[in-house]
Amino acid sequence: MRNLLFTACTFFLLFSCDKGKTVAKTDSDKTDSLTNEEWKPVDSATATKAWIEYATPGEMHKMLAKSDGNWSGENTMWMENGGKPMISQSEVTNKMVFDGRYQVSNHKGNFMGMPFEGMSILAYDNSKKKFVSTWIDNMGTGIMNMEGDWNPSTKSIEFKGKMTDPSRPGKDCDVREVFTFVDDNTQKMEMYGPDSKTGKEFKTMEIIFKR
């Protein structure tokens, strides 16, 4: 009797798995078919023109290039909303690379008595018409990615993105950054993130850069 039940259960599992494969294959076929229907062919001349426009640095890249050089930063950080501010200093070197397409920034300073190093890559994506940014540092092992729009009236870029939240393993949290070009020798970076107790956004950092 036990052998009969085992055989019946095995048959049921195999049948279910096979049925699942069939359904999955059908869904995949539908997806492939839908993709093919949505795909619009592009002739080589149009594709070449679009790629050249995408790869050619423009006015936004020239604006970034004006920030090349060495900067000193006065950093103010808050660990929680309404908390006591922590003040520190940092040094930043900006350099355009790949013939003016990207700006690499290397940051050095200290955080709570520990040496701090960070690096960002900033670019203006001609196709998306947006600024894109990545950030890494020696205080973590992840990469923060953000995208932002240029606001000509405030001379600022408002970035939005996600970063790893170590306090919630496997989870990300929303972050926002406002980078303002105050004048040729002054810039301000304001970072916002969730309060660890409430999850509500608050200002976590402000850096005034001068050269």
N, C-alpha and C positions, 0 to 999 in steps of 0.2 A: 504493500500500500504506500509506504514511504517512497519507494522507488517510482511508483506511478505519479505521486504528487510532485516529486522532484522533476520528473520528465515533463509533466504538464507545466510546471513553473518555468522550466528552462525554455520550453517551446514558446510560452507566452512572452518571456523577456526577449527572445530572439525575434519574435514577430513584431514586438513593439519597437525594437531598435531598427529593424529593417524598414518598418513603416515610417519611423522618424527620419531615416536616411532618405526615403522616397520624398517625404514632405520637404525636407531641407533642400533636396536637389531641385524640386519643383520651384521653391521660393527663390533659389539661386538662379534658375533659368529665367524666372520672371524679372529678377533684378538685372541680369545681363541684358535681357530684351529691352527693359526700360531704359537702361543706360545707352544702348545702341540707338534707341529712338530719340533720346534727348541730345545725343552727340551731334554737333553741327560741324560738317567738314570745313576746313580752312585751306585755301590755296597757299602755295609756298610763298608767293610774293607778299600776301597779307601777313602770314606768320613771321616772315623775315622782318618786315616793317615794325610789327608789334614787338618783336624781341629786341630790335635795335633801340626802340623808344624805352623799353623796360630797362635796358642795360646802360643807357646814357645818363650820366649825372646831370642834374638840373639846378634850378635856383635854390631848392631846399638843401641840396648837398653843399652848395656854396655857402649857405647860411651856417651849416654845421662846421664847415672848414674854418670859419672865423673864430671858433672856440678852441682851435688847436693851440697847444702850449701848456704851460704849468700854472696851476691854480692852487690857492689855499682855501680850505674849507673850515667854517666854524659850525660844528654839528650840535644840534639839540635833539635829544631823544626822550620819549616818554614810554615807560613800560606798561602803563595803564592810563585810562582816561582820568584826567585830573591828578595824575601822579607827579612826583617831583621830577623836574627836568634834569637830565644828565648832559653836561657840556664837555665837548672834546674837540680836538683839531685833527685835520687830515690834509693830505696833499694829493693832488690829482694831475695826471698828465694825459692830455687828449692828443690823438694823432689820427688823421685820415689815412686810410689804407686802400689798396686796390684802385689806385688812380682816382681817389676822391669819392669812392662809392660808400664807404663805411667809416665810422669813427670809433676807434678803440680807446677806451679810457681805463687807466690803471690807477686805483685808489690805494693809499696807504695811510694808516693812522693807528689808533688804539681804541679798544672797546672794553670798558670795565677793567682796565689795567692789563689787558691782553693785546698783543699785536694784531692788527687787522689789515687784511688785503682783499681787494675786490677788483673785478674787471667787468666792464660792460661793453657791448657792441651795439651801436646805434646807427640806424639807417633810415632813409626815406624810400619806401617801396613805390616806385613809379606806377606799378600796375594797380596796387590797392589804393593808392593816393593816401597812404597813412605812414606815420613813423612806426618803426618796429624796434624793439629793444630786448636784449637778453642780459642777464646779470648772474654772476657767480662770485662766491667769496669763500674764505677759509673758515667761515662759521657754519658751513653746511655742506651737503653733498648733492644738492639739487640745482636746477636751473629755473630762474624766474623769467617768464616771457610776457611781454606786454605790447600792446598796440595803442597808438594815440593819434588824435587829430590836431592840426595846427589851428590856433585861434589868433588871427592877425590883430584883432582889437586889443587883446591882452598880451600879445607876443609870448604866448605860452603853448605848451603841448600838454594835453591831458591824456595820460596813459591809463589803460585799464588792463588787468591781467590776473593771473593766478600764481600762487607760490605754495610750496609745501608747508603744511602746518604740522610740525613735529609733535605737538601736544595731542594731535588726533592722527595716529599712525594710518598712513594710506590715504589721507584726505588732503585736499587743497583748500586754500582760503582765497577770497577775492582781495585784491590790492588795487590801489589807485595812486597815481603820482601826477603832480602838477609841476612841470618844469618851466620856469619863467626866465626869459632873457631880459633882465632889467635894463642893462646897457652893455656896451662893448666889453666892459671889465667887471661886470657883476651879474651873477646868475643865482636863482633860488630854486631849490628842490624841496617839495613838500610831499611826504609819503603818508598814506592813510591805509589802515588795516582794521580788522575786527578786534574789539575788546575781548580778552580771554574770558571774562566773566559774563558778558551780556551778548557778545557776538555783533554788537553794533559798531559801525565805523567810527574811528576817531583818528586824530592826527598822531602818528607815531614818531615822525622825524621831520626835521627841517634843517637844511644845510644852505648856508650862504657862501657862495664861491666868489673869490676875488682874485685878481691878478694885477 
